Amino acid sequence: MTEPSPPPRQVRAVFDDTSIIVYQAYPPEIADAALAAGTLVPPFKRERMTWIKPSFRWMMYRCGYATKPGQTRVLAIRMSRDGFEWALANAALSHYDRRVYPSAELWSRVRDSSPVRVQWDPERSLRMGPLDHRSIQVGLSGEAVDRYVDEWITEIVDITNFVHEIGGLVRGAHPDIVEAARRLPPERPYPLPGAVAARVGAS
């Protein structure tokens, strides 16, 4: 029996009572410095928007299973749920959506005053094809990135070897999608508070 497709816009992640796992990919010099410090430090630049992704498969699509230039190291970053929800509660969608904003003018004002951007992009299969439902990407800047770096991050783990193993199962000479799927991180629907879900247009 085919499992029902998730709602069009649903946050799915690995999380526990107090924390959630998000993914980022960096070059070795940023990854090594972050692992040594337990948070993001120079040469990471706070001045740039930094995008966090709860979906492992979307991270794999973005970094090409850790093969794209500048994205050869994948970090699983544990951050507080309070921080994650603060970010979404203070976010604006990257593009105008009439289902979320009564007018384009209001969206523009919210966007210009918000330190966080949210995008809903098509979720990806293990072979990187687009699926019918979407995955959330969260862009942090200004106050949000400072809070992320200084307060919200509680652990950083280098999962690059694991990423290469999954990529090998998907793209190798003898692909084994079933085994790759079995080994994926156990993501499940994240229970967003109602006001936060409305703010980011979640289903």
C-alpha positions as CSV (number, residue, x, y, z in Angstrom):
1,M,0.0,0.0,0.0
2,T,1.3,3.5,-0.9
3,E,1.7,5.8,2.0
4,P,-0.3,9.1,1.8
5,S,1.7,12.1,0.7
6,P,2.5,14.6,3.5
7,P,0.6,18.0,3.5
8,P,1.9,20.4,1.0
9,R,3.8,22.6,3.5
10,Q,4.8,20.6,6.6
11,V,8.0,20.9,8.7
12,R,9.5,17.4,9.1
13,A,12.6,17.0,11.2
14,V,14.5,14.9,13.8
15,F,13.7,16.4,17.1
16,D,13.2,15.7,20.8
17,D,11.5,17.6,23.6
18,T,14.0,20.5,23.6
19,S,16.0,20.4,20.4
20,I,15.7,20.0,16.6
21,I,18.4,18.9,14.1
22,V,19.1,21.2,11.1
23,Y,21.7,20.8,8.4
24,Q,24.2,23.1,6.8
25,A,27.0,22.4,4.3
26,Y,30.3,24.3,4.3
27,P,33.9,24.1,3.0
28,P,36.4,22.4,5.3
29,E,37.8,25.6,6.9
30,I,34.4,26.7,8.2
31,A,33.4,23.1,9.2
32,D,36.6,22.4,11.1
33,A,36.4,25.7,13.0
34,A,32.8,25.1,14.0
35,L,33.5,21.6,15.2
36,A,36.4,22.8,17.3
37,A,34.3,25.7,18.9
38,G,31.0,24.0,19.2
39,T,29.3,26.8,17.2
40,L,29.9,28.8,14.1
41,V,32.9,31.0,14.2
42,P,35.2,32.8,11.7
43,P,35.8,32.2,8.8
44,F,32.0,31.8,9.0
45,K,30.5,35.3,8.4
46,R,27.6,36.5,10.5
47,E,27.0,39.3,8.0
48,R,25.7,36.9,5.4
49,M,22.3,35.2,5.6
50,T,22.8,31.6,6.7
51,W,20.3,29.0,5.7
52,I,19.3,26.1,7.9
53,K,17.4,23.0,6.6
54,P,15.6,20.4,8.7
55,S,15.2,18.1,5.7
56,F,18.1,15.7,5.2
57,R,17.0,14.9,1.6
58,W,16.8,18.6,0.7
59,M,20.2,19.2,2.1
60,M,21.5,16.3,0.0
61,Y,19.9,17.9,-3.1
62,R,21.5,21.3,-2.2
63,C,25.0,19.9,-1.7
64,G,25.0,17.0,-4.1
65,Y,25.7,14.5,-1.4
66,A,28.7,16.7,-0.3
67,T,30.3,17.0,-3.7
68,K,29.5,20.6,-4.7
69,P,32.3,23.2,-4.3
70,G,32.1,25.0,-1.0
71,Q,29.7,22.3,0.4
72,T,31.9,19.3,0.8
73,R,31.3,19.0,4.6
74,V,27.8,18.5,6.0
75,L,27.1,19.4,9.6
76,A,24.1,18.2,11.6
77,I,23.5,21.0,14.0
78,R,21.3,20.5,17.1
79,M,19.6,23.8,18.1
80,S,17.0,24.6,20.7
81,R,13.3,24.3,19.7
82,D,12.7,27.6,21.4
83,G,15.2,29.2,19.0
84,F,13.8,27.4,16.0
85,E,10.3,28.6,16.8
86,W,11.4,32.1,17.6
87,A,13.0,32.2,14.1
88,L,9.8,31.1,12.4
89,A,7.7,33.5,14.6
90,N,9.8,36.4,13.4
91,A,10.0,35.3,9.7
92,A,8.7,36.6,6.5
93,L,8.2,34.5,3.4
94,S,10.7,35.2,0.7
95,H,7.9,35.7,-1.9
96,Y,4.5,37.2,-1.6
97,D,1.8,34.6,-0.9
98,R,-1.8,35.9,-0.8
99,R,-2.8,33.0,1.5
100,V,-0.5,34.4,4.2
101,Y,-0.5,38.2,3.6
102,P,-3.7,40.3,2.9
103,S,-1.7,42.5,0.5
104,A,1.7,42.7,-1.2
105,E,2.3,46.0,0.6
106,L,1.9,44.3,4.0
107,W,4.2,41.4,2.9
108,S,6.8,44.0,1.8
109,R,6.7,45.7,5.2
110,V,7.0,42.4,7.1
111,R,9.8,41.2,4.9
112,D,11.8,44.4,5.3
113,S,11.5,44.3,9.1
114,S,12.1,40.6,9.7
115,P,15.5,39.0,10.4
116,V,14.4,35.7,9.0
117,R,13.3,34.4,5.6
118,V,11.3,31.3,4.9
119,Q,11.1,29.4,1.6
120,W,9.0,26.3,0.8
121,D,10.8,24.4,-1.9
122,P,9.8,21.1,-3.4
123,E,11.0,18.2,-1.2
124,R,13.4,15.8,-3.0
125,S,13.5,12.1,-3.5
126,L,16.8,10.2,-2.9
127,R,17.5,10.5,-6.6
128,M,16.9,14.3,-6.2
129,G,13.7,14.5,-8.2
130,P,11.1,17.0,-7.0
131,L,8.1,15.6,-4.9
132,D,4.6,17.1,-4.6
133,H,5.1,18.3,-1.0
134,R,7.5,21.0,0.1
135,S,10.3,21.4,2.6
136,I,11.1,24.4,4.7
137,Q,14.4,26.4,4.4
138,V,15.0,29.1,7.0
139,G,17.4,32.0,6.3
140,L,18.8,33.8,9.4
141,S,20.3,37.3,9.4
142,G,21.0,40.1,11.8
143,E,19.6,39.4,15.3
144,A,18.5,35.9,14.3
145,V,22.0,34.7,13.2
146,D,23.5,36.2,16.3
147,R,21.0,34.3,18.5
148,Y,21.6,31.1,16.5
149,V,25.4,31.2,16.9
150,D,25.5,32.5,20.5
151,E,22.4,30.9,22.1
152,W,20.6,28.3,20.1
153,I,23.3,25.9,18.8
154,T,23.9,23.1,21.4
155,E,25.9,20.6,19.3
156,I,27.5,20.2,16.0
157,V,28.3,16.8,14.4
158,D,30.2,16.2,11.1
159,I,28.0,13.7,9.1
160,T,30.0,13.9,5.9
161,N,31.0,10.3,5.9
162,F,27.4,9.2,6.4
163,V,26.4,11.5,3.6
164,H,28.9,9.9,1.3
165,E,27.6,6.4,2.3
166,I,24.0,7.4,1.4
167,G,25.2,9.0,-1.8
168,G,27.1,5.8,-2.7
169,L,24.0,3.7,-2.2
170,V,22.0,6.1,-4.4
171,R,24.5,6.9,-7.1
172,G,26.9,3.9,-7.1
173,A,27.4,1.2,-9.7
174,H,24.8,-0.9,-7.9
175,P,22.2,1.5,-6.4
176,D,20.3,0.3,-3.4
177,I,17.5,2.9,-2.9
178,V,15.7,0.6,-0.4
179,E,18.8,0.5,1.9
180,A,19.5,4.2,1.5
181,A,15.9,5.0,2.5
182,R,16.1,2.6,5.5
183,R,19.2,4.5,6.8
184,L,17.7,8.0,6.5
185,P,17.4,10.1,9.7
186,P,14.0,9.4,11.2
187,E,12.2,12.7,10.4
188,R,8.6,13.2,11.6
189,P,6.1,16.0,11.5
190,Y,7.1,18.9,13.8
191,P,4.3,20.3,15.9
192,L,4.4,24.0,15.1
193,P,2.4,26.3,17.4
194,G,-0.7,27.6,15.5
195,A,0.4,31.2,15.3
196,V,3.9,30.2,14.1
197,A,2.4,27.9,11.4
198,A,0.2,30.7,10.2
199,R,3.2,33.1,10.1
200,V,5.1,30.9,7.7
201,G,2.1,29.5,5.7
202,A,2.4,25.9,6.9
203,S,-0.4,23.5,6.0
